[in-house]
Amino acid sequence: MATSPEPVIIVGGGQSGLAAARAALSVGLRPVVLEAGVETVGSWPDYYDSLTLFSPARYSALPGTAFGGSDPDRYPARDEVVAYLRRYAGSLDVDIRTGVCVTAVHPRGTGYLVRTDTGDEIPAAGVIAASGSFGNPHLPELPGREEYAGEVRHVAHYRRPEPYAGKRVIVVGAGNSAVQVAHELVSYASVTLATRAPIQFVPQRIRGRDLHYWLHVTGADRLPRAVLTRLVRHAAVLDTGVYREAIASGLLARREMFTAFTSDGVVWANGSFEAVDAVIFATGYRPNLDYLAPLETLERGVPRQVAGVSTTHPGLVYLGLEFQRSFSSNTLRGVGRDAAHVVADLAEGVSGATRRRRWLTERLPVRR
């Protein structure tokens, strides 16, 4: 079992941080979770109201605690996920500190010094960067955006369709969130889905079973990243047939991505102009890791790592990165496997560092 007089700091108390804390306890580490928010539920309370998981409850739990409920094949709603994470955090015998934002991580001997916005400086044997990416939504740069007088927002800040009633709206993106939000808005607004390529649909159910059943029994959900990048080149949308039919019937229009904004609308790829009231970008997120800047381990904001283990700093690991080790790495159903992997590597490093410190202490001359 790994032992160290200093804790392992886990930055972020959402699903990744909680999975990391449980894995760290299991190998004898002393985890301390630092969460900037008021509770350890990650970004889930801030997602749009109608969001449901794309995987059934039976495949969506973190290690050690089932979702519960009478129907394991249901798709849990946003608020159910929030309640589940609260329950999960409460079951862990871990030092969890909320309202604490990590501002910087510095190297310190064989470990690290973690600085927070409360003025604390915490020595750490290792660091698990589990802060996710929701706090860093990506908005692509497009000509004329500063001149556009309408509303521009990322889907991270979209909540419900009613404020868009009667408006002309463009939703940008070809993934699950883009299609789900665009389809929801159709009942309230005139909506166009703007994408750079045709949408790829994946059937939600195959031979009467949810897709995640087949991913589980075949092991496809755990395929290595190297294999995934060859197989999955574009975003894919899980669909029972509703979304595909909405586009095929013209209920939900899809057009090739526009090329620029004007003061009151957009310029489409064919050169035509259209007045638009609002543009919602569902264009993904980027790792939220600015606090690692002092380590110089980020390359254009992206950490240098393999399978979640830093290639630049021993004792630094990551959780919740998209495609970190598998298709499900940044999901509830997959982060537990990744947590076990990176924590095992971290524990081995902490044990080695502890042995090295003990060896040096025993052999260095005592100054008098």
Buried (B, 14 or more C-beta within 10 A) or exposed (E): EBEBEBBBBBBBBBBBBBBBBBBBBBBEBBBBBBBBBEBBBBBBBBBBEBBEBBBBBBBBBBBEBEBEEEEBEBBBBBEBBBBBBBEBBEEBEBEBBBEBBBBBBEBEEBBBBBBBEEEEEBBBBBBBBBBBBBBBBEBEEBEBEEEBEBBBEBBBEBEEBEEBEEBBBBBBBBBBBBBBBBBBBBEBBBBBBBBEEEBBBEEBBEEEEBBBBBBBEEEBBBBEBEEBEEEEEEBBBBBEEEBBEBBEEEBBBBBEBBBBBBEBBBBBEEEEEBEBBBBBBBBBBBBBBBBBEBBEBBEEEEBEBEBBBBEBBBBBBBBBBBBBBBBBBBBBBBBBBBBBBBBBBBBEBBBBBBEEBEEEEEEEEEEE
